[in-house]
């Protein structure tokens, strides 16, 4: 997988996020898992996590609140003040 630095705003990047229970804070929150330089890698990881969530739901081991999402961040440029983001949950 072509992972990249999630803080590098000079490139197009795709981040996988997982909404799950955090035992340290005792509530559900979003975790940024990995950031890639191409959408196909993001989608592949999202599908793996989604399949795992569905498998655990069938076994009664996953919460209905658990989900996976991806976002893309456009590179910053002098013409833009900041990159854009879009989220698509599966």
C-alpha positions, 0 to 999 in steps of 0.5 A: 500500500502506498501510504503517505504522511496525512499532514502533507498538504502538497499532494492529493491524499485519501484517508480511511477513518473508522468510527469505533468504541474507544475504551480510553475515553469510554465513547465512540469516536473517529480514528484516522487509520491510514492515508494513501496517495490513491483512491483505490488503496483507500477503497480497498481498506474501507471494504476490508474494514466494512466486511469485518464490521458486517461479519462481527454484526452477524455474530452480535459483536459489533455496535450499530454505531461502528462505521468506516468512511473515507476522505480526500484532501486536495493539494493546497495551492497559491490560488486556494486558501486550503484543501477540500474534503469529502466524506463517504461512509459505507 
